[in-house]
């Protein structure tokens, strides 16, 4: 079980302050765009570029089972895999591409959970083709659709981090991206009314979640379900503002309580193209009858 006393916990009461935590310290909420140089970019869940074949989340795990399951270690595999592989938080560094940075991290985590070695994939190769290489925000479904149809190339093909100049990238990046596609997603559309229950159900079943947070104008990667210091259930997420957010060497990890973690839309990668030879597609989340 993750010790949440070690992490910043963002709640409804403090989020207007702590959502503005940038590398180097705290800033008033109204200074956030200037401090982060636009490092959010989430424009809502969206419907204009719907990805194909999204699967609904299966039967919800009852809330009465959440705490016992977390105490028993459910939902820890993604966090443990990230830690074991020494994976560093992504860094938008001024790009309005949170909607692809978080979704690409969710795909990388899916690969780790499939038993594949970590590959640092390029969110720029996902958002760039969608936005004609402009540094502008986007909708979450645009990222998922591009990951499904065009994939994400390895970051080593770029000439520099956060580059939106594909003419300077190594030749063959498009072909490389096609080898790292996401085949399918669990989808939590806007307005279902049980978004948090779906989120925790997926996390307990070892499914990292790319979650849109309209109150923040930001998309982040939910990594694990956690029990917060007050005893309630929340989520541990990894941000894409570098390894020193929200404090030095925190590697982008912080927690959200239910009020702040309830997404206006979310998705979890099910299976990638470059999976093991004999892939096992995870079943829809099911309640644990033993609890």
Secondary structure, 3 states (H helix, E strand, C coil): CCCHHHCCEECCCCHHHHCCCECCECCCHHHHHHHHCCCCCECCCCCCCCCCCCEECCCCCCHHHHHHHHHCCCCCHHHHHHHHHCCCCCECCCCCCHHHHHHHHHHHHHHHHCCCCCCCECCHHHHHHHCCCCCCCECHHHHHHHHHHCCCCEHHHCCCCCCCCHHHCCCCHHHHHHCCCEEEEEEECCCCCCHHHHHHHHHHCCCCEEEEECCCCEEEEEEEEEECCCCCEEEEEECCECCCCCCCCCCCEEEECHHHHCCCEEEEEEEECCCCCCCCCCCCCCCCCCC
